Amino acid sequence: MPIWIYILASVIKSAIVLGVLLTAVAYTVWLERKVVGHMQNRWGPTRVGPFGLLQPAADGLKFLFKEDLTPPHVYKPLYIAAPMIAVVFALTSIAVIPFGNSITIAGYTIPLQITTDVNTGLLLILGVTSIGIYGVALAGWSSNNKYSLLGGLRASAQMVSYEVSLGLSLVGVLILTGSFSLNDIVAAQGGHFWGFIPRYNIFLQPVGFFCYLMAAYAETNRIPFDLPEAETELVAGYHTEYSAMKFAMFFMAEYANMITVACLATLLFFGGWHGPIFGPEILQALLPVFWFVAKVFVFLFVYIWVRGTLPRFRYDQLMAFGWKFLLPLSLVNLIATAIAVAW
Amino acid sequence: MSVHLILFLAFGAVAVAGAINLLAQTHPINSALSLIAVMAALAGEYLLLGAEFVAAVQVIVYAGAIMVLFVFVIMLLNAGVEERTKGSRVAILFGVPGMLLGSLLVTWVVLRYSGTEAVPAGALPGAPRTIGTLLFHEFLLPFEITSILILVAIMGAVVLASKPPTVAPGAPIRRVD
């Protein structure tokens, strides 16, 4: 394929994916307010548009028009850079995620993924998300506020601790597939066990999935692991001193990270875009993307469900859970998988 | 000039600029952040040479884990701004020419005698599978010895970090949970 078609396709794909991602971020916030509202016997947003559907637009406008306060005691360069770091790296990791099989338009095969198939795709995602920690840590430090600093310290300690379990929980899947490429991992999950159960990794790696989900919740600082912004102790944690759009950037980063985690869970454990494919040609091209989005939606719902259900950990419980339970469990899972595959 | 070469030079320039900035900054956290930029630029160089796995590991281990701990420690210690001094006269008179001479010598020796050839972009065998096979077949013994070395270092850190019991002998022990 000529280089200009390749570049054109990349630009178009980036624009579409970024647009969809940012819309998804906005509407995940809406979904969370709605679902948690109903769980708590309230209505959630209802006033702006039908079912409060225009609430994200109203929120966005409000963030833009609020006064952008910079407190006098902050370390300015990093105070400004921190929310940008957080949001840029949260949005970057979507680049290697494949949404479906490649499609053919006018004789050219175009992969449904911003980059082409990278043979270290999974490692790239882990690397990019691990750099995202700096956003939170630097925000806490540069605000020059004790609550912010404590939040930033908690966040970096928690993320470094749970990253170990997160990485180890994925190695089981890698052993089964023998590739870091997300496309290969999804391709290996096609077909069925005994003709009716889909060959998803969740059936082979239930313990690995459990470890991944726990570690990923901790990595995204979500309830029950949201100690970096524990309101009862730290006002708002690392983003205490932030207002207007800078505050919104942290919010966007958090929800974009949730979506990345949901995408990764879908790709690694739930067969990615695999699902029943039927009907005319146009439907056959679109159904894989539909299945992918549907699975991601289920994971986002579970996130919100957990938020509406569980209370927050205490800090010593968080560390004990990470190091004394999750890490040994993922190591045992890794060794068991290795023995089973070798045998 | 190919796109590869332009990108390679750009990443190299970022790495050098980051390293110089590391020395020039007076605030420890700015120095630490410049070091992260250097690491990231090096990862870009590895990627362009075709060593994808090394590039990813460079980002995950150095930029994502080790430097986070650096920044963590700087934040905890609350280290202040470094005081500027003029530096010793000996360092300026002998250090700078000595460093230049040394680096010239190393460059000359490497170019003249080591028999290394220039690596075209994307030519290194850096796929994860190749690295894995090399590590766990040919270089298994060095790999295992290194891991034992790291284990010893971890245990040493735990021993150094754990406080000795400060309770006087015979005093009632109070649990602090």
Interface residues (C-beta under 8 A of the other chain):
Chain A: L78 V118 N119 T120 L123 L124 L126 G127 V128 S130 I131 I133 Y134 A137 L138 G140 W141 L149 G152 L153 S156 A157 M159 V160 E163 F180 D316
Chain B: I29 L33 I36 A40 A43 E52 F53 A55 A56 V57 V59 I60 A63 G64 A65 V68 L69 V71 F72 M75 L76 A127 P128 D177
